[in-house]
């Protein structure tokens, strides 16, 4: 424990600042440092933390009601990649000409895709008709959800029985 006058003299001698870092402690804690450099480092740390934060985007996968099975599989792989990177997926079925007479075909395609993607996605918005388009929105499942934890528990029980 050093008195204030001695600490200030030591700070002046070192051409540094005397900074109170623990005002609530008894006695208060002070440190001799370059305050400008300290503030700069704090600002840089805050900026680094913000850079690691990822903002999810909405990626669109366009389909037609006559999309072939192989093409549909390719679109599903694309959608899975988008979901794995943390993006939301907007599935859109576009109707052209007389196709608009059969919206049930588009609805069936979207429902089928939603069921197939249920292992890695959650349906955020059910299929809905908007003009000549029908769309559904999928968002990625959160890791460590209740379903995943239950599945892990079941697997561990099965391995214990073996």
N, C-alpha and C positions, 0 to 999 in steps of 0.2 A: 504494500500500500504506500503510494507516494502522494504527497500533498499537491494541490493544483498548481502552485507557483513553480515547483520543481518540474512538473510534467510540461508546463507551457515553455519553460526555459529549454528543456530537452528537445521539444518540438521545433522551437525557433533555431536551435543549434543545428538540427538535422535538416532544416529548410523543408519541413513537412507541416501537416496540420494535426491538431489534437482533436480527435473525433470521439464523441460519446456514443458508444455502441450498445451499452446496457444501462439505460437510464433508470430502470425499475429495480436493478440490483442494489444490494446494500453492502458496501458502498457502491456508487455508480462506477461502471467500467468504461474506461477510455482507452483509445489506441492512437498511436502516432502513425499517420499514413498520409498519402497523397489523396486528398478527398476528390479531386477532379478525376483522377484515374479510377478510383473506386466507383464513382457514379457512371463513368464510361463502361466499365466492366459489367455493372448491373444492367445497364441499358442493352448491352450486347447479349447478355444471357436471356433477357426477356424477348429479344428479337429472335434468337435461336429457337426458343420454345415455340414461338408462333409459326416458325417455318416448318416444323415437323408436323403440324396439324394439317390434316388433309380434308379438303372440302369435297363432299360427294357431288357428282354431277348426275344428270339424267341422260342416259344413252338410249337412243331409239332403235328398235329392230322392226323393220317394215316387212310386212307379209302381204300376200294376196290370198283370197279364198281358194285359189287353184294352185297354191304352192305345192310342189312335189315333195315326197317324203324325204328324199336325199337332201334337197335344199332346206327343208325344215330342220333336219338334223344339224346342218351347218349353222343355221341361224340360232339353234339352241346352244351349240358350242360357243358361239359369239356371246350370247346372253350370259352364259355361265362365267366366261372370262370377265365380262363387265361386273358381274356380281362379286366375283372373287377379289377384284380390285376395290370393292366398296362402293361402286356406283349403283344407282337405281336404273332399272330397265323399263322403258315404255314400249310395250308391244302394240303395234298398230297394224290392223288389217284394213287395206284400202279396197274399196269397191269401185269398179269401173263399169259403165254401161248398164247392162241388164243384171249384173251381179247383185245390184242393190236390192233386187226382189227377194234374195235369199240371205238375209242377215244371220239366219240360224247357222249357216256354214261357217261364217266368221266367228260367231259365238262359240261354236264347237271347237274350232281350232284354238282359240284363246283359252278355253277351259282345259283342253288337253295339255297345252303348254304349261299352264299354271300347275296342273297335277304333276307333270313330269319334273318341274322345277321345285317342287315342294321340299326337297331335301336341302336346298341351298337358298331358297327365297321365300319371302312372305308376300302374299297378295295384299298390296296396299290399297288398290282401287280395283274393284271388280270390272269385268268387261262392260263397256258402255258405248252406245252408239252416239256419234257426234257428226252429224251431216253424212258424208259418204265414208266416214272412217269409224272403226270400232277400236277402242283401245283399252288396255289394262296396264296397271303399274305394279311392278315387282320391286321389292327392296331386299337387300341381303339380310339373311338371318344373322342375328348377333351371335358371336362366338361365346360359348359358355352358357347358352340358354338352358332352360329347364329340361327340354327334350333331350339335348345332348348329354346333360348330366345324368338323366334317367337311363339313357342308353349305355353310358359308361358304367353305371352301377350294375345294370343287367349283365354286361359283358364280364365284369369282375366276379359276379356271383356264378356265372357259368364256368369260368376258369377255375374257381374254387371247388366246384363240384367234380370237375374232371380229375 
